[in-house]
Each structure stands twice: as C-alpha cells, then as structure tokens.
C-alpha cells in the first residue's frame, strides 16, 4: 500500500468533527509527570521551573525557541536502563536521538555504551571521551572513509548491513592489520505496530539482510570465512516508538533460530544478540510506555526461553534505547507571537519556532502536548492549533490542544518530550538558525549546544 499525503503536510487542514473531544482537561495548569521531565513543576507564582530554574529566566537569558534539557532526569534514566539490564547485558545509547559532547560525557559517567551511525556522530563520540571499544557503528551505507576511521579508532562493533559492506569492512581491516568485531543486521520480517516510515524490520526496506530466502545464513557463511572479520553476533531492530513487546518475541524467536542454524552448520555459537531499540515514550497522556525494568525482564525472559528451547547458551544481550532515555528529559520553549481565531474553524497560535526545530509533526503525524508555562491561568479552555513561523501550511507544532482562552503574544509555551529527534533532525529551513540546547541541573543552566547565528549561515555560503 502506498502512502499519500498533501504536499503541505499530512492532515495539514483537517477540521475536527464536532464532539471529537469529549471534554477539555480538568486543569489546564496541571503537568502530567508521565510527559514532562522529572524536575518540571509550577512555582507558587504559576510559572514553570525545571531543575530549579524559572522558564522566564531561561527565555530571558538564552532566548526562544530553545531546547531545555533536564540533566538530572537524563542521568536517572540512563542509570535506570543500566541497572535494569545489569552486568550481563550491554546498553548502547542511540546517538541519533540526540548527541553532543556533554551527553557523551554523561553516558560515559553513567556506564552506558554508545551507538553511532555516521562519521560525524563517531567524531562527536570520540571527542566527548567515549572509549572506542564502547562504541558500535551502524548505518546502511557507511563510506570507505567512515569505515577506515572506525577501524583505526578501534570501535568495539561494526554492524554489517549488506554483502558489499561486509567485504569492504573486511578489506579495510585486513589492510590495517586488524580483525574487526562485527554483527550482521538481519531483517526478520516483523513489522512493528508503528508508523510506516519508522517500521524497519519488514523485508521491503533499506536496512539489513533478510532472513527469508537464506540470505542471512549466506551472510554468516561469508563473514566466518573473511580474515578481517570476527563475527560476534546478530543484530535485529523492528521499529520505533513501540509499546507492544509481542514484536520482540517473534523477532527473538527468529534470531535464535538463526543462531541454532549457525551452530548446527558451523559448530559456532555466536556470543551476542542485539535486539535494537525503538521503545516508546509518552508524548501525550494517552501514551503508556513501559519502565526499563519491565522491558529488561521481558526481553531477557524471551531470549532465555527461546535459547533453552533451541538448546543454546544464552548470548549476551544488547539493547539500544535512545528516545527512551533522552526523549522525556527535554522540552522546547517558545514565545507566542500571534493568536488568530478563525470563526467556525479553529484558533491558530503562532510561535517563534516550528518545523525547523521539530519536523516530526509534519513528517510522522506525531502528536505532542503543550502548556502555558510563563504563568498559570484560570481562563476557559480554548481548542487551538500551535503552528510555527515558516512559509508552509504544514508547519504545525501541536495539531490540536487546549490552552487558556486568555493566551496572548509574549506568553511562553513549552512542548514536552522533544529531547529525541528534534534537535538532531532540525534544519535551517527559511534560513532560520537552529535553537540552542540548554542543560539545567540543580538551579543552574548552561548551554551545551549554542544557538546558531545568521553569521553561521553565511560562513558556509562561499558566494
């Protein structure tokens, strides 16, 4: 089935049917802790604070829009994942969600490993102090230069995505006098219950080597024969923003079946299995994500059960949470510019950012929450659409939400759960500089990724 969308953005001009919302929230000033970072709360004056710092102070000091990241929450979530899986498993933070040198340092200090998927991410990881042996390198089309840099640096794992890449990595490793540890990414034919564009384990897509037709088995045969490679395991990733564990159960069954076939044919029991990431977070109060300890228990039981049935030693498990760690720890802070009521339709609230700092609403039909954070309000609820400043009708930040009817220009709004895939997918559309990332912790705020300037844009324009 093909996917069609209006060029201006999916559902960009939907008009909600009457009765779509049964009732507005009971309290527009309430902040659902499931959606917001751990240290977020309202002060006595009604303004929101994060890490002990008032959002009005943040806006005055750092400007808007800005990504505001709760460092204590990030570290706590990293520790929760590390603790849930224990010493017999590896947790690789997926750097594509959001990566900076400060984040790399936090990950190192909290005992996590790091997954990268480009030369730029690898450079950031190494520059931030992550030991190379704790880095895994993903990607479906790694360049020769990227592979060479990874092997020279001594990265712990390279995840092979194709037959051609297998030969390329083996040749580069051999020419450097090294034997590179690798995993083979296998597509197991499990389509996660998620958006079409982020379901990655069905066979008609660009990632991995299909299990079907014996292709994955052939990839294993070739990898075991190449002198420059040390095959240590199989990798599987079934999608993103997943709440249902049944897909992992089917994937684990098929991956363990491949491990059994490898043992029977080659008398080799591979020591590792990487089940990828993709665990969901709460973007709205309707979402119900699982806790790390629940996920760890479910995954280890699934793999253990499958290995026992196949009479295999249980391999070391790896997982790759990215969104699940950083996503809930940040919100995007905006200033309201205009409030435009359209009689009989809706009210549009325009903010000073938009699709250049959060493309996910336009790209994935993603749902977000939003709150007035510079003050509390007792006004009646008003159904609004929060939109950005870009020259696109599809420039939508939050499609439909209730905000106080006394909302006015100059008010500050915050959109929670924007720690993942917002700054990392941000663009300079309309030549708008990208916002800064401000880390807040224990009453102090500091920039960890500075705001771009127009001078930055012109510096790349050679005339």
C-alpha angles and dihedrals in degrees: 000000000000123000118229128189138172110266090237091059137293113294089353095155103030115149111210115239117243110274094021087133114044092200140343119253115289091237122024090193094057119107114208106226089210089066103033131066116269100256096046117115143131121266126220090272091056095250118127121247129196122193087354094303124117115236090226088060090049091051092048094046101039105018129227143317095041136154108233114201125195103220094191091053092048092052093045092052091047090052091047092056093044092049095044093059097036128198096313094068138047128234114204114191108222102235094198089076091065130326135185134146091258090054090049089054092050091050092050092049092048093050100250128138124226134237117204131181106189142038090254092054090047091052091050091048094051093041090052092055104258109150110243093233088063093056127093119197119215133176139119096234111027111178124236089249092052093048092047092051091047094050093043090050091052100239112191098232139012114197109218114220104179144012091255092052091050091059092043094053092044092051094048093046092049092048088054092048092246138122109220122211110230143177125206116232108223127193105218101190095252115134111201118225094255143096115318094240095054101041102103111172102069112102101246098074141086102258128090138341116295120247088210119091094021093280095130091047089052090049089055091050091053095044092052090054098049114096095210094058135074106194108210104165156331126274127208130178120178104184146290139286091024123169100167115080095199092090091057090051093056092043092050091049091054095043092050088049088057091049089053091051089050091052093047094048102035103021088236127127108200110222101215141056122183114199094187124221134267099134112158132240134202112269091164135016089261092067117092112193124184123246119249093250090054092049093046092050093048095047096045091048092049094050093042092051093048093047092049090052090049092044092239130140108254107256124223108273125224127190131187113211114174109144090037090061106035102022099079095038098074141052131190115239117212137175119226113241105175138004111206119184116198110200113244093001120060145292118263118211112195121204132189096256132039140148093357090066097031117025094164097092092055095037103042105015084247119184122223138178124232136192140186101246108171092071143355120254137201093194122124117273117264124198107231144166115226111215137177135239099254127115095252129098087215092059094117125154100179116009100207129358142146117248131166114283091231092064110141142178111285095035116126121236126189128202111203130212094039097127094103127062096350105090090027092055096037119129141192094242110165085012091283112158115238118254125252127254111234118195116208124196134160097343097317131100128197137170114251095172113026126225114265117241133210086251088061089055093049092046089069093046105089093189 
